[in-house]
């Protein structure tokens, strides 16, 4: 788990979610709220806005449903056991269900699987090139691969947003 920060005004579950979003204690870049909110909206099928997230993360809103806590935790990769340890056991149970549902959903979407396989192949090719470079360590490769995967996902998310905007304008 990332280390604690100055989020004392937040509830324990929101402090945990914020630490994971900011990737504190890791060299990884923090996750952007806008992209997380879009990701939740697509996956959950209900509107989850950037401002909605920001108001909860800032502590302006403190009453957060188990469902929203679970989706927020899912989006930033909080383990269900850590969420349960904050006292939000119902949210942790929902988080486990969300993860199971998302895995099953992914298996039912053949177009996304093909795209995923194509992207996996591309990432694998590029990483083979990186591994052949002199002086590149395993740690360097891990960071580069993580960075590459995040940027591919960001490009996919941005494209989806643009498509949504174009289809709404019609």
DOFILO-131126 format. One record per residue: chain; x, y, z of N, C-alpha, C in turn. Coordinates in steps of 0.05 Angstrom, whole numbers, padded with zeros to 5 digits, always signed. Layout:
BEGIN
+-------+--------+--------+--------+--------+--------+--------+--------+--------+--------+
! marza !   n_c1 !   n_c2 !   n_c3 !  ca_c1 !  ca_c2 !  ca_c3 !   c_c1 !   c_c2 !   c_c3 !
+-------+--------+--------+--------+--------+--------+--------+--------+--------+--------+
!     A !      X !      Y !      Z !      X !      Y !      Z !      X !      Y !      Z !
...
+-------+--------+--------+--------+--------+--------+--------+--------+--------+--------+
This chain:
BEGIN
+-------+--------+--------+--------+--------+--------+--------+--------+--------+--------+
! marza !   n_c1 !   n_c2 !   n_c3 !  ca_c1 !  ca_c2 !  ca_c3 !   c_c1 !   c_c2 !   c_c3 !
+-------+--------+--------+--------+--------+--------+--------+--------+--------+--------+
!     A ! +00017 ! -00023 ! +00000 ! +00000 ! +00000 ! +00000 ! +00018 ! +00025 ! +00000 !
!     A ! +00010 ! +00045 ! -00016 ! +00025 ! +00070 ! -00015 ! +00024 ! +00082 ! +00013 !
!     A ! +00044 ! +00098 ! +00021 ! +00044 ! +00109 ! +00048 ! +00023 ! +00130 ! +00052 !
!     A ! +00017 ! +00136 ! +00077 ! -00003 ! +00156 ! +00084 ! +00007 ! +00184 ! +00077 !
!     A ! -00012 ! +00202 ! +00073 ! -00005 ! +00230 ! +00067 ! -00021 ! +00248 ! +00085 !
!     A ! -00021 ! +00273 ! +00078 ! -00036 ! +00293 ! +00093 ! -00066 ! +00294 ! +00085 !
!     A ! -00079 ! +00272 ! +00089 ! -00107 ! +00271 ! +00082 ! -00124 ! +00265 ! +00107 !
!     A ! -00116 ! +00278 ! +00129 ! -00129 ! +00272 ! +00154 ! -00158 ! +00281 ! +00155 !
!     A ! -00167 ! +00301 ! +00140 ! -00194 ! +00309 ! +00140 ! -00212 ! +00290 ! +00124 !
!     A ! -00201 ! +00272 ! +00110 ! -00216 ! +00253 ! +00094 ! -00222 ! +00228 ! +00111 !
!     A ! -00244 ! +00215 ! +00103 ! -00251 ! +00190 ! +00115 ! -00228 ! +00170 ! +00109 !
!     A ! -00225 ! +00149 ! +00124 ! -00204 ! +00130 ! +00119 ! -00205 ! +00118 ! +00091 !
!     A ! -00229 ! +00112 ! +00081 ! -00231 ! +00100 ! +00054 ! -00223 ! +00120 ! +00032 !
!     A ! -00231 ! +00146 ! +00036 ! -00223 ! +00165 ! +00015 ! -00193 ! +00171 ! +00017 !
!     A ! -00182 ! +00172 ! +00041 ! -00153 ! +00176 ! +00043 ! -00138 ! +00153 ! +00029 !
!     A ! -00148 ! +00128 ! +00032 ! -00136 ! +00105 ! +00018 ! -00139 ! +00108 ! -00012 !
!     A ! -00162 ! +00115 ! -00022 ! -00167 ! +00119 ! -00051 ! -00149 ! +00141 ! -00062 !
!     A ! -00147 ! +00163 ! -00048 ! -00130 ! +00185 ! -00057 ! -00100 ! +00176 ! -00058 !
!     A ! -00091 ! +00162 ! -00038 ! -00063 ! +00152 ! -00039 ! -00058 ! +00135 ! -00063 !
!     A ! -00077 ! +00117 ! -00070 ! -00074 ! +00100 ! -00093 ! -00076 ! +00117 ! -00119 !
!     A ! -00094 ! +00136 ! -00120 ! -00096 ! +00153 ! -00144 ! -00070 ! +00168 ! -00149 !
!     A ! -00059 ! +00179 ! -00128 ! -00034 ! +00195 ! -00130 ! -00009 ! +00178 ! -00133 !
!     A ! -00012 ! +00151 ! -00129 ! +00010 ! +00132 ! -00131 ! +00033 ! +00140 ! -00112 !
!     A ! +00025 ! +00149 ! -00088 ! +00045 ! +00158 ! -00069 ! +00063 ! +00135 ! -00061 !
!     A ! +00089 ! +00141 ! -00059 ! +00108 ! +00121 ! -00051 ! +00118 ! +00104 ! -00075 !
!     A ! +00109 ! +00111 ! -00099 ! +00117 ! +00096 ! -00122 ! +00128 ! +00116 ! -00143 !
!     A ! +00144 ! +00107 ! -00162 ! +00153 ! +00125 ! -00183 ! +00132 ! +00130 ! -00205 !
!     A ! +00109 ! +00117 ! -00202 ! +00088 ! +00119 ! -00223 ! +00075 ! +00146 ! -00222 !
!     A ! +00067 ! +00156 ! -00245 ! +00053 ! +00182 ! -00246 ! +00025 ! +00179 ! -00234 !
!     A ! +00015 ! +00200 ! -00222 ! -00012 ! +00199 ! -00210 ! -00033 ! +00196 ! -00233 !
!     A ! -00054 ! +00183 ! -00225 ! -00076 ! +00179 ! -00244 ! -00093 ! +00205 ! -00246 !
!     A ! -00101 ! +00213 ! -00269 ! -00116 ! +00237 ! -00274 ! -00146 ! +00232 ! -00268 !
!     A ! -00158 ! +00251 ! -00253 ! -00185 ! +00248 ! -00244 ! -00204 ! +00246 ! -00269 !
!     A ! -00200 ! +00262 ! -00288 ! -00218 ! +00262 ! -00312 ! -00218 ! +00235 ! -00325 !
!     A ! -00195 ! +00223 ! -00329 ! -00193 ! +00197 ! -00342 ! -00206 ! +00175 ! -00324 !
!     A ! -00201 ! +00177 ! -00298 ! -00213 ! +00158 ! -00280 ! -00244 ! +00159 ! -00281 !
!     A ! -00254 ! +00184 ! -00280 ! -00283 ! +00187 ! -00280 ! -00295 ! +00176 ! -00306 !
!     A ! -00282 ! +00181 ! -00328 ! -00292 ! +00170 ! -00354 ! -00291 ! +00139 ! -00354 !
!     A ! -00269 ! +00129 ! -00343 ! -00266 ! +00100 ! -00341 ! -00289 ! +00087 ! -00325 !
!     A ! -00295 ! +00100 ! -00302 ! -00317 ! +00090 ! -00285 ! -00343 ! +00092 ! -00300 !
!     A ! -00348 ! +00115 ! -00314 ! -00373 ! +00118 ! -00329 ! -00377 ! +00097 ! -00350 !
!     A ! -00356 ! +00091 ! -00365 ! -00358 ! +00070 ! -00385 ! -00363 ! +00043 ! -00373 !
!     A ! -00348 ! +00036 ! -00352 ! -00349 ! +00010 ! -00341 ! -00376 ! +00005 ! -00325 !
!     A ! -00385 ! +00026 ! -00312 ! -00408 ! +00023 ! -00294 ! -00435 ! +00027 ! -00309 !
!     A ! -00434 ! +00042 ! -00331 ! -00458 ! +00048 ! -00345 ! -00474 ! +00071 ! -00333 !
!     A ! -00463 ! +00085 ! -00313 ! -00476 ! +00109 ! -00303 ! -00456 ! +00132 ! -00302 !
!     A ! -00466 ! +00156 ! -00305 ! -00450 ! +00180 ! -00306 ! -00434 ! +00183 ! -00280 !
!     A ! -00408 ! +00186 ! -00282 ! -00391 ! +00190 ! -00260 ! -00373 ! +00213 ! -00268 !
!     A ! -00379 ! +00237 ! -00258 ! -00365 ! +00261 ! -00267 ! -00339 ! +00267 ! -00252 !
!     A ! -00323 ! +00282 ! -00266 ! -00297 ! +00291 ! -00254 ! -00302 ! +00308 ! -00229 !
!     A ! -00321 ! +00326 ! -00230 ! -00327 ! +00343 ! -00207 ! -00338 ! +00327 ! -00183 !
!     A ! -00353 ! +00306 ! -00190 ! -00363 ! +00288 ! -00169 ! -00340 ! +00277 ! -00154 !
!     A ! -00320 ! +00267 ! -00168 ! -00296 ! +00255 ! -00155 ! -00281 ! +00277 ! -00139 !
!     A ! -00276 ! +00300 ! -00152 ! -00261 ! +00321 ! -00139 ! -00273 ! +00330 ! -00113 !
!     A ! -00300 ! +00333 ! -00112 ! -00313 ! +00342 ! -00087 ! -00310 ! +00322 ! -00065 !
!     A ! -00309 ! +00296 ! -00071 ! -00305 ! +00276 ! -00051 ! -00276 ! +00274 ! -00042 !
!     A ! -00258 ! +00277 ! -00062 ! -00229 ! +00276 ! -00055 ! -00221 ! +00300 ! -00039 !
!     A ! -00234 ! +00323 ! -00044 ! -00226 ! +00347 ! -00028 ! -00238 ! +00347 ! +00000 !
!     A ! -00257 ! +00330 ! +00005 ! -00270 ! +00329 ! +00031 ! -00295 ! +00346 ! +00032 !
!     A ! -00302 ! +00360 ! +00010 ! -00326 ! +00376 ! +00010 ! -00351 ! +00359 ! +00014 !
!     A ! -00351 ! +00335 ! +00003 ! -00373 ! +00316 ! +00006 ! -00362 ! +00292 ! +00022 !
!     A ! -00374 ! +00285 ! +00044 ! -00364 ! +00264 ! +00060 ! -00382 ! +00239 ! +00061 !
!     A ! -00407 ! +00243 ! +00053 ! -00426 ! +00220 ! +00053 ! -00425 ! +00207 ! +00025 !
!     A ! -00411 ! +00185 ! +00024 ! -00407 ! +00171 ! -00002 ! -00418 ! +00143 ! +00000 !
!     A ! -00434 ! +00136 ! -00020 ! -00447 ! +00110 ! -00020 ! -00426 ! +00087 ! -00023 !
!     A ! -00433 ! +00064 ! -00013 ! -00416 ! +00040 ! -00017 ! -00410 ! +00036 ! -00046 !
!     A ! -00431 ! +00039 ! -00063 ! -00428 ! +00035 ! -00092 ! -00406 ! +00053 ! -00103 !
!     A ! -00408 ! +00079 ! -00097 ! -00388 ! +00098 ! -00107 ! -00360 ! +00093 ! -00096 !
!     A ! -00359 ! +00087 ! -00071 ! -00332 ! +00081 ! -00059 ! -00320 ! +00056 ! -00073 !
!     A ! -00337 ! +00036 ! -00079 ! -00327 ! +00012 ! -00092 ! -00317 ! +00019 ! -00120 !
!     A ! -00332 ! +00034 ! -00135 ! -00323 ! +00041 ! -00162 ! -00298 ! +00058 ! -00162 !
!     A ! -00296 ! +00077 ! -00143 ! -00272 ! +00093 ! -00141 ! -00248 ! +00076 ! -00134 !
!     A ! -00252 ! +00058 ! -00116 ! -00230 ! +00040 ! -00108 ! -00222 ! +00022 ! -00131 !
!     A ! -00242 ! +00012 ! -00146 ! -00236 ! -00004 ! -00169 ! -00219 ! +00011 ! -00190 !
!     A ! -00226 ! +00036 ! -00195 ! -00213 ! +00052 ! -00215 ! -00184 ! +00057 ! -00210 !
!     A ! -00176 ! +00058 ! -00184 ! -00148 ! +00064 ! -00178 ! -00133 ! +00040 ! -00168 !
!     A ! -00146 ! +00017 ! -00166 ! -00132 ! -00008 ! -00160 ! -00129 ! -00013 ! -00130 !
!     A ! -00147 ! -00003 ! -00114 ! -00146 ! -00009 ! -00085 ! -00154 ! -00038 ! -00081 !
!     A ! -00138 ! -00054 ! -00067 ! -00147 ! -00082 ! -00060 ! -00171 ! -00082 ! -00042 !
!     A ! -00189 ! -00100 ! -00046 ! -00213 ! -00102 ! -00030 ! -00207 ! -00105 ! +00000 !
!     A ! -00187 ! -00120 ! +00006 ! -00180 ! -00125 ! +00034 ! -00172 ! -00099 ! +00048 !
!     A ! -00157 ! -00082 ! +00033 ! -00149 ! -00056 ! +00045 ! -00173 ! -00038 ! +00048 !
!     A ! -00192 ! -00039 ! +00030 ! -00216 ! -00023 ! +00032 ! -00232 ! -00033 ! +00056 !
!     A ! -00235 ! -00059 ! +00059 ! -00249 ! -00070 ! +00082 ! -00236 ! -00061 ! +00109 !
!     A ! -00210 ! -00059 ! +00109 ! -00196 ! -00051 ! +00133 ! -00202 ! -00023 ! +00142 !
!     A ! -00214 ! -00007 ! +00124 ! -00222 ! +00021 ! +00132 ! -00249 ! +00021 ! +00145 !
!     A ! -00262 ! -00003 ! +00146 ! -00289 ! -00005 ! +00158 ! -00311 ! -00005 ! +00137 !
!     A ! -00304 ! -00003 ! +00112 ! -00324 ! -00003 ! +00091 ! -00326 ! -00031 ! +00079 !
!     A ! -00335 ! -00050 ! +00095 ! -00337 ! -00078 ! +00087 ! -00357 ! -00082 ! +00065 !
!     A ! -00380 ! -00068 ! +00066 ! -00400 ! -00071 ! +00044 ! -00388 ! -00061 ! +00018 !
!     A ! -00374 ! -00038 ! +00019 ! -00361 ! -00028 ! -00006 ! -00340 ! -00047 ! -00016 !
!     A ! -00326 ! -00060 ! +00002 ! -00305 ! -00080 ! -00006 ! -00318 ! -00103 ! -00019 !
!     A ! -00341 ! -00112 ! -00009 ! -00356 ! -00134 ! -00022 ! -00365 ! -00126 ! -00050 !
!     A ! -00375 ! -00101 ! -00052 ! -00383 ! -00091 ! -00079 ! -00359 ! -00089 ! -00097 !
!     A ! -00336 ! -00081 ! -00087 ! -00312 ! -00080 ! -00103 ! -00304 ! -00107 ! -00114 !
!     A ! -00306 ! -00127 ! -00097 ! -00300 ! -00155 ! -00107 ! -00319 ! -00162 ! -00129 !
!     A ! -00345 ! -00155 ! -00126 ! -00365 ! -00161 ! -00147 ! -00359 ! -00146 ! -00173 !
!     A ! -00352 ! -00121 ! -00170 ! -00345 ! -00104 ! -00194 ! -00322 ! -00117 ! -00209 !
!     A ! -00302 ! -00125 ! -00194 ! -00279 ! -00137 ! -00208 ! -00287 ! -00163 ! -00223 !
!     A ! -00303 ! -00179 ! -00210 ! -00312 ! -00204 ! -00223 ! -00329 ! -00198 ! -00247 !
!     A ! -00347 ! -00178 ! -00244 ! -00364 ! -00171 ! -00267 ! -00348 ! -00159 ! -00290 !
!     A ! -00328 ! -00143 ! -00284 ! -00312 ! -00131 ! -00305 ! -00295 ! -00152 ! -00320 !
!     A ! -00285 ! -00171 ! -00305 ! -00270 ! -00193 ! -00318 ! -00288 ! -00209 ! -00336 !
!     A ! -00313 ! -00215 ! -00327 ! -00332 ! -00230 ! -00343 ! -00340 ! -00214 ! -00367 !
!     A ! -00344 ! -00188 ! -00364 ! -00353 ! -00171 ! -00385 ! -00331 ! -00170 ! -00407 !
!     A ! -00306 ! -00168 ! -00398 ! -00284 ! -00167 ! -00417 ! -00283 ! -00193 ! -00434 !
!     A ! -00289 ! -00215 ! -00422 ! -00288 ! -00241 ! -00436 ! -00311 ! -00243 ! -00456 !
!     A ! -00332 ! -00227 ! -00453 ! -00355 ! -00229 ! -00471 ! -00353 ! -00210 ! -00494 !
!     A ! -00333 ! -00193 ! -00496 ! -00330 ! -00173 ! -00517 ! -00308 ! -00180 ! -00535 !
!     A ! -00314 ! -00196 ! -00557 ! -00292 ! -00206 ! -00574 ! -00278 ! -00183 ! -00589 !
!     A ! -00291 ! -00161 ! -00596 ! -00277 ! -00140 ! -00610 ! -00256 ! -00127 ! -00592 !
!     A ! -00262 ! -00124 ! -00567 ! -00242 ! -00113 ! -00549 ! -00219 ! -00133 ! -00544 !
!     A ! -00225 ! -00158 ! -00544 ! -00204 ! -00178 ! -00540 ! -00185 ! -00177 ! -00564 !
!     A ! -00196 ! -00175 ! -00588 ! -00178 ! -00173 ! -00611 ! -00161 ! -00148 ! -00610 !
!     A ! -00173 ! -00126 ! -00603 ! -00157 ! -00102 ! -00601 ! -00136 ! -00105 ! -00579 !
!     A ! -00144 ! -00116 ! -00557 ! -00125 ! -00120 ! -00535 ! -00102 ! -00138 ! -00544 !
!     A ! -00108 ! -00159 ! -00559 ! -00087 ! -00177 ! -00568 ! -00068 ! -00162 ! -00587 !
!     A ! -00079 ! -00145 ! -00604 ! -00063 ! -00129 ! -00623 ! -00045 ! -00110 ! -00608 !
!     A ! -00057 ! -00097 ! -00588 ! -00041 ! -00078 ! -00572 ! -00020 ! -00093 ! -00555 !
!     A ! -00027 ! -00116 ! -00545 ! -00007 ! -00132 ! -00530 ! +00016 ! -00139 ! -00548 !
!     A ! +00010 ! -00146 ! -00573 ! +00031 ! -00153 ! -00592 ! +00049 ! -00129 ! -00597 !
!     A ! +00037 ! -00106 ! -00601 ! +00052 ! -00082 ! -00605 ! +00070 ! -00075 ! -00581 !
!     A ! +00059 ! -00076 ! -00558 ! +00074 ! -00070 ! -00533 ! +00097 ! -00090 ! -00531 !
!     A ! +00091 ! -00115 ! -00536 ! +00112 ! -00136 ! -00534 ! +00135 ! -00130 ! -00553 !
!     A ! +00128 ! -00123 ! -00578 ! +00148 ! -00117 ! -00598 ! +00166 ! -00094 ! -00589 !
!     A ! +00153 ! -00072 ! -00579 ! +00169 ! -00049 ! -00571 ! +00186 ! -00055 ! -00547 !
!     A ! +00176 ! -00071 ! -00529 ! +00191 ! -00078 ! -00505 ! +00215 ! -00096 ! -00512 !
!     A ! +00212 ! -00113 ! -00532 ! +00235 ! -00129 ! -00541 ! +00257 ! -00111 ! -00551 !
!     A ! +00250 ! -00089 ! -00565 ! +00270 ! -00070 ! -00574 ! +00284 ! -00057 ! -00551 !
!     A ! +00268 ! -00050 ! -00530 ! +00280 ! -00037 ! -00507 ! +00298 ! -00056 ! -00492 !
!     A ! +00290 ! -00081 ! -00489 ! +00307 ! -00100 ! -00475 ! +00334 ! -00104 ! -00488 !
!     A ! +00335 ! -00100 ! -00514 ! +00360 ! -00104 ! -00529 ! +00379 ! -00081 ! -00526 !
!     A ! +00370 ! -00059 ! -00515 ! +00387 ! -00035 ! -00513 ! +00408 ! -00040 ! -00491 !
!     A ! +00433 ! -00031 ! -00496 ! +00454 ! -00036 ! -00476 ! +00448 ! -00019 ! -00450 !
!     A ! +00453 ! -00032 ! -00428 ! +00451 ! -00018 ! -00402 ! +00423 ! -00015 ! -00391 !
!     A ! +00403 ! -00027 ! -00404 ! +00376 ! -00025 ! -00394 ! +00371 ! -00047 ! -00373 !
!     A ! +00363 ! -00039 ! -00349 ! +00358 ! -00059 ! -00328 ! +00330 ! -00069 ! -00329 !
!     A ! +00324 ! -00090 ! -00313 ! +00297 ! -00100 ! -00311 ! +00278 ! -00079 ! -00300 !
!     A ! +00288 ! -00064 ! -00281 ! +00272 ! -00043 ! -00269 ! +00266 ! -00021 ! -00290 !
!     A ! +00285 ! -00014 ! -00307 ! +00280 ! +00005 ! -00328 ! +00258 ! -00006 ! -00347 !
!     A ! +00261 ! -00031 ! -00354 ! +00241 ! -00043 ! -00372 ! +00213 ! -00043 ! -00359 !
!     A ! +00212 ! -00049 ! -00334 ! +00186 ! -00049 ! -00320 ! +00173 ! -00021 ! -00321 !
!     A ! +00189 ! -00001 ! -00315 ! +00179 ! +00027 ! -00315 ! +00171 ! +00035 ! -00343 !
!     A ! +00187 ! +00029 ! -00363 ! +00181 ! +00036 ! -00390 ! +00155 ! +00022 ! -00400 !
!     A ! +00153 ! -00003 ! -00394 ! +00129 ! -00018 ! -00402 ! +00104 ! -00007 ! -00389 !
!     A ! +00106 ! -00001 ! -00363 ! +00083 ! +00011 ! -00349 ! +00076 ! +00038 ! -00362 !
!     A ! +00095 ! +00054 ! -00367 ! +00091 ! +00080 ! -00380 ! +00077 ! +00076 ! -00407 !
!     A ! +00087 ! +00058 ! -00423 ! +00076 ! +00052 ! -00450 ! +00047 ! +00043 ! -00448 !
!     A ! +00042 ! +00025 ! -00430 ! +00014 ! +00015 ! -00426 ! -00004 ! +00037 ! -00417 !
!     A ! +00005 ! +00054 ! -00399 ! -00012 ! +00077 ! -00390 ! -00018 ! +00096 ! -00413 !
!     A ! +00002 ! +00101 ! -00430 ! -00002 ! +00120 ! -00452 ! -00021 ! +00108 ! -00474 !
!     A ! -00019 ! +00082 ! -00479 ! -00037 ! +00069 ! -00497 ! -00065 ! +00071 ! -00487 !
!     A ! -00069 ! +00065 ! -00461 ! -00096 ! +00067 ! -00449 ! -00106 ! +00096 ! -00450 !
!     A ! -00088 ! +00115 ! -00445 ! -00096 ! +00143 ! -00446 ! -00105 ! +00151 ! -00474 !
!     A ! -00091 ! +00141 ! -00495 ! -00098 ! +00147 ! -00522 ! -00126 ! +00135 ! -00529 !
!     A ! -00130 ! +00110 ! -00519 ! -00156 ! +00097 ! -00524 ! -00179 ! +00113 ! -00510 !
!     A ! -00173 ! +00121 ! -00485 ! -00193 ! +00137 ! -00470 ! -00199 ! +00163 ! -00484 !
!     A ! -00179 ! +00177 ! -00493 ! -00182 ! +00203 ! -00506 ! -00198 ! +00199 ! -00532 !
!     A ! -00192 ! +00178 ! -00547 ! -00206 ! +00173 ! -00572 ! -00236 ! +00167 ! -00566 !
!     A ! -00241 ! +00152 ! -00546 ! -00269 ! +00146 ! -00539 ! -00284 ! +00171 ! -00531 !
!     A ! -00271 ! +00189 ! -00517 ! -00284 ! +00214 ! -00510 ! -00290 ! +00231 ! -00535 !
!     A ! -00271 ! +00232 ! -00553 ! -00276 ! +00247 ! -00578 ! -00299 ! +00235 ! -00594 !
!     A ! -00300 ! +00209 ! -00595 ! -00322 ! +00195 ! -00609 ! -00348 ! +00202 ! -00596 !
!     A ! -00349 ! +00201 ! -00569 ! -00373 ! +00208 ! -00555 ! -00382 ! +00237 ! -00561 !
!     A ! -00363 ! +00255 ! -00562 ! -00369 ! +00283 ! -00568 ! -00380 ! +00286 ! -00596 !
!     A ! -00368 ! +00272 ! -00615 ! -00378 ! +00273 ! -00643 ! -00406 ! +00262 ! -00646 !
!     A ! -00411 ! +00240 ! -00632 ! -00438 ! +00228 ! -00635 ! -00459 ! +00244 ! -00620 !
!     A ! -00452 ! +00259 ! -00599 ! -00471 ! +00276 ! -00585 ! -00478 ! +00300 ! -00601 !
!     A ! -00460 ! +00310 ! -00618 ! -00464 ! +00334 ! -00633 ! -00483 ! +00329 ! -00657 !
!     A ! -00489 ! +00305 ! -00663 ! -00506 ! +00299 ! -00686 ! -00535 ! +00300 ! -00679 !
+-------+--------+--------+--------+--------+--------+--------+--------+--------+--------+
